[in-house]
Amino acid sequence: RESAYETPIHLLIASFRDRLCPRTLHNAFVRAENPHRIYIRVLEQTLHDSEIVDDDDCWKRYCQDY
């Protein structure tokens, strides 16, 4: 049986043209007592081929910025 310190934590983030999504991912991992337990799925809606920062891919920006 898994202890409370080993149980996975699943986060589902719905993002609509959200420039703060990468920061949210960063905060989830940085503030977690045990970041290895966290599994995040991001469902995002953006405008394809847009040059607006709000339409950047959340995971790509997270990897670039953090």
N, C-alpha and C positions, 0 to 999 in steps of 0.2 A: 504494500500500500504506500502511495506517495505521501510525503509530508507536505504541509502547506508551503514549505520553502522550495519544493521541487515541482509543484503543479504548474503546468504551462499557463500563461496568461495570453489570451487572444484579443487583439484590438482590431476593430474594423473601423476605418476612417472613410467617411464619405466626403469628398472634396469637390467643390464647384469653383473652379478658377481661383484657387486659394493660394496666395503667395506665402502664407504662413505655414503651409503644410510641411515643408522640410524642417522648420523649427519645431513643429509638434513632434515629428519623428525623433529629432535630436533630444528633446526634453524627455520623451518616453524612455529612451535608453539611458540617458545620463542620470535621471532621477530614480531609476529603478534600483532597488536593493540588490537584485540579481537579474541583470539584463539578459542573461542567457535563457530566461524563462519567457521572454516576450516574443510573440509572433504577431506581426502587423501585416494587415492587408489594406491597401488603399484603393478605393474605387473613386476615380476622378473623372470629371468632365471638363474638358478644355477645348479650345478652338485650335484645330490642327493648323500648323504652319503660321501661327500667330507670333508676333515678335513682342507681345506684351508679357511682362514677367509673371503675371497672374496665370498665364497659360503654359508655363514651363512644367515639365514632368516632375512630379513630387520626388520620386526616388532619385532621379538624375541630379536634381538640385541638392538633395540631401547629401549625396555622395560627393558632389563638387564643393559644397559649402562647409561640410562638417567632416 
